[in-house]
């Protein structure tokens, strides 16, 4: 399963209303660390059918970005039952990202 793009308009239906945990990558196209972590999230998304992986461009979707107090990118958040349960900030190595997000 690939990492799907979400927007302010689709965030509620894709993330908050999801019946399984969702990993959200808050990113921007100009962010070099974001581009480093993207392949790691793609790889994880391919191996985890029990979770959803999405990404939200912070430049184009400022309402959601502000709502979740995202001030540094990349920020990767784990949502369960509509709530943030885990958060990782920065282009972390795969193992550390997995530990921080409980993957």
Secondary structure as a PSIPRED ss2 file (coil, helix, strand):
# PSIPRED VFORMAT (PSIPRED V4.0)

   1 X C   1.000  0.000  0.000
   2 X C   1.000  0.000  0.000
   3 X C   1.000  0.000  0.000
   4 X E   0.000  0.000  1.000
   5 X E   0.000  0.000  1.000
   6 X E   0.000  0.000  1.000
   7 X C   1.000  0.000  0.000
   8 X C   1.000  0.000  0.000
   9 X C   1.000  0.000  0.000
  10 X C   1.000  0.000  0.000
  11 X H   0.000  1.000  0.000
  12 X H   0.000  1.000  0.000
  13 X H   0.000  1.000  0.000
  14 X H   0.000  1.000  0.000
  15 X H   0.000  1.000  0.000
  16 X H   0.000  1.000  0.000
  17 X C   1.000  0.000  0.000
  18 X C   1.000  0.000  0.000
  19 X C   1.000  0.000  0.000
  20 X C   1.000  0.000  0.000
  21 X C   1.000  0.000  0.000
  22 X E   0.000  0.000  1.000
  23 X E   0.000  0.000  1.000
  24 X E   0.000  0.000  1.000
  25 X E   0.000  0.000  1.000
  26 X E   0.000  0.000  1.000
  27 X E   0.000  0.000  1.000
  28 X C   1.000  0.000  0.000
  29 X C   1.000  0.000  0.000
  30 X C   1.000  0.000  0.000
  31 X C   1.000  0.000  0.000
  32 X H   0.000  1.000  0.000
  33 X H   0.000  1.000  0.000
  34 X H   0.000  1.000  0.000
  35 X H   0.000  1.000  0.000
  36 X H   0.000  1.000  0.000
  37 X H   0.000  1.000  0.000
  38 X H   0.000  1.000  0.000
  39 X H   0.000  1.000  0.000
  40 X H   0.000  1.000  0.000
  41 X H   0.000  1.000  0.000
  42 X H   0.000  1.000  0.000
  43 X H   0.000  1.000  0.000
  44 X H   0.000  1.000  0.000
  45 X H   0.000  1.000  0.000
  46 X H   0.000  1.000  0.000
  47 X H   0.000  1.000  0.000
  48 X C   1.000  0.000  0.000
  49 X C   1.000  0.000  0.000
  50 X C   1.000  0.000  0.000
  51 X C   1.000  0.000  0.000
  52 X E   0.000  0.000  1.000
  53 X E   0.000  0.000  1.000
  54 X E   0.000  0.000  1.000
  55 X E   0.000  0.000  1.000
  56 X E   0.000  0.000  1.000
  57 X E   0.000  0.000  1.000
  58 X C   1.000  0.000  0.000
  59 X C   1.000  0.000  0.000
  60 X C   1.000  0.000  0.000
  61 X C   1.000  0.000  0.000
  62 X H   0.000  1.000  0.000
  63 X H   0.000  1.000  0.000
  64 X H   0.000  1.000  0.000
  65 X H   0.000  1.000  0.000
  66 X H   0.000  1.000  0.000
  67 X H   0.000  1.000  0.000
  68 X C   1.000  0.000  0.000
  69 X C   1.000  0.000  0.000
  70 X C   1.000  0.000  0.000
  71 X C   1.000  0.000  0.000
  72 X C   1.000  0.000  0.000
  73 X C   1.000  0.000  0.000
  74 X C   1.000  0.000  0.000
  75 X E   0.000  0.000  1.000
  76 X E   0.000  0.000  1.000
  77 X E   0.000  0.000  1.000
  78 X E   0.000  0.000  1.000
  79 X E   0.000  0.000  1.000
  80 X E   0.000  0.000  1.000
  81 X C   1.000  0.000  0.000
  82 X C   1.000  0.000  0.000
  83 X E   0.000  0.000  1.000
  84 X E   0.000  0.000  1.000
  85 X E   0.000  0.000  1.000
  86 X E   0.000  0.000  1.000
  87 X E   0.000  0.000  1.000
  88 X E   0.000  0.000  1.000
  89 X E   0.000  0.000  1.000
  90 X C   1.000  0.000  0.000
  91 X C   1.000  0.000  0.000
  92 X C   1.000  0.000  0.000
  93 X C   1.000  0.000  0.000
  94 X H   0.000  1.000  0.000
  95 X H   0.000  1.000  0.000
  96 X H   0.000  1.000  0.000
  97 X H   0.000  1.000  0.000
  98 X H   0.000  1.000  0.000
  99 X H   0.000  1.000  0.000
 100 X H   0.000  1.000  0.000
 101 X H   0.000  1.000  0.000
 102 X C   1.000  0.000  0.000
 103 X C   1.000  0.000  0.000
